[in-house]
C-alpha cells in the first residue's frame, strides 16, 4: 500500500501543469476540433471561470443533438480591470460541435428542451425558442429580444 501511495505522489509531482483537466471537461476536445471561439482558444481556464451544464438531448431522424448551457466570467488580470461574463447555448451533433448561440445577460436564463426545441425562460414574444431540424440548428434565432446568429 505504501509503495502505491508513493508511486501516485510521484506521478502527481511529475505531471506537467498543462496535463491538468480543463474547466471545459470532456467537451474540450470536441470544442477545439470544432473551432470554438471562447476563451481565445486557450482552454486552460487561467483567466476565466466556466460553468457548463448538460441540458439534454434532442433525437431527430436518427441524429442525436446534445445541448449545453455555458456561463462564463472572466478573471481580471489587474485589480483596476473589471470582470465580464455571459451565457451561451452550445449545440453538438453526437460528439461534433456545431456552434453556439449568445444570450444577452444578466439575467442568466434557464435552458430546457421541449420536443425538438431548445427553450429559455422568457416570454415567447421576447424570443424563447430555437427549433432544431434533422439538419441541426437554424443559422439565426430570435432570443431574449435579440436576433442572434449561430457561431463557433
N, C-alpha and C positions, 0 to 999 in steps of 0.2 A: 504494500500500500504506500509506504514511504517513497519508494522509487517512482511510483506512478505520480504522486504529488510533485516530486522534484522534476520529473520529465515535463509535466504540464506547466510548471513555473518557467522552465527553460524555454518552452515553445512560446509562451506569452511574452517573455522578455525579448526573445529573438525576433518576434513578428514585427515587421515594419508597420509604422503608423498608417500607411496607405492601405494596408490589408484590413483595416477596421471596417465594420459594416456601415454602409451609407445610411443616412436617415431616410433614404428612398426605399430601403429594404430590398425585397426581391424584384421590385419594379425598376431598379437602377439599370440593369442590362437592357431590358426592352425599351426603356425611355431613351437611353443613349443610342441604341440601334435605330430608333425611330426619329431621331433628330430633335428630341425635346429641348426647348429653348430655356427652360427655367434654370436658375442658379448659375447662369452663364456657362453651363455645361460642365461645371466643376464637380457636382455631385458629392462634395466632401462635407457639406453642411457646416463648414467652419464659420461662415458669415450669415447663416440662415437657419431658422427653426422651421421644420416641416412636419405637418400632421396629415397623414394620409389615411382615409377611411374607405374601406371597401363597401360600396353601396349595394351591389348585387350584379346579377347577370340578366341579359335580355337575349333569349333564343329566338332567332328569326330564320326560318327556312334552312335549317342545317348549319347556320352560323351562330356562334355564341359571342356576344358583346359583353365585356366586363366594364363596369362603371365605378369610378373612384371620385371622392371629393378630396381635394388637396387645399389645405390652408397653410399659408406661409407668413413668416415675419422675418425681415432682415435684422441682423445684429449690427448696430452701428460700430464702425471701426474706431471712432473717436467720440468722446463724451459730448462734443458740440454738434454731433450729427444726430438726425432723428431716424427712427426705425420706420419702415413702411411694410405693408403686407397686402395680402389679397386672398382670393379664393378661385380655384379652377375646378372644372369638371373634366376629368381625364377619361378618355374612351379608348378601349382596346378591342380588337377582334382576335379572340384567342389570346396569344401572347404578343401580338403585334400592336404597337402603339399607333393609333390613328390620328390623334390630335386632342385638343382641349378647347374648351370654351371658358372665357373670362367672366367672372361675376363681379360687378361693382360692389365693393364693401367699404365700411360696415353698412348695414349689419351683415353678419355671415348667415348663409342660408342653409336650411336643412335640405339635403338632396335625397330623393327617393325615386323608386321605379314604379310605374303603373302601366301594365301591359308592355307595349313596345316604346314607351316614352320615359324620358328622364324628367323628373319634376323638381321644382324648387318651391319653397313655402312662401309664395306671394300670390296675389290675385291674378286671375287669368288675363285681365285687361292690361296688367303691367308686364306680361310675358313670363310664363312659368313652365314652359314645356319645350323639350327637344324631342322630336319624333324621329326614331330610327327606322330605316327600311332594311331590307336584306343587304343593301349595298353599304349600310352604315349610317353615320350621322349626316345631316344636311350641311351644305357649305356655310350657311348662315342661320342664325336663330335670334328671335326676339326674346330677350331675357332681362327681367328686372328693369324695364323701361329703356333698354339699350339693344340695338341691333349689333350682334357680335358675330364675327366670322370664326370658323374652325381654324385653328393654327397649331403649329407644332410647339 
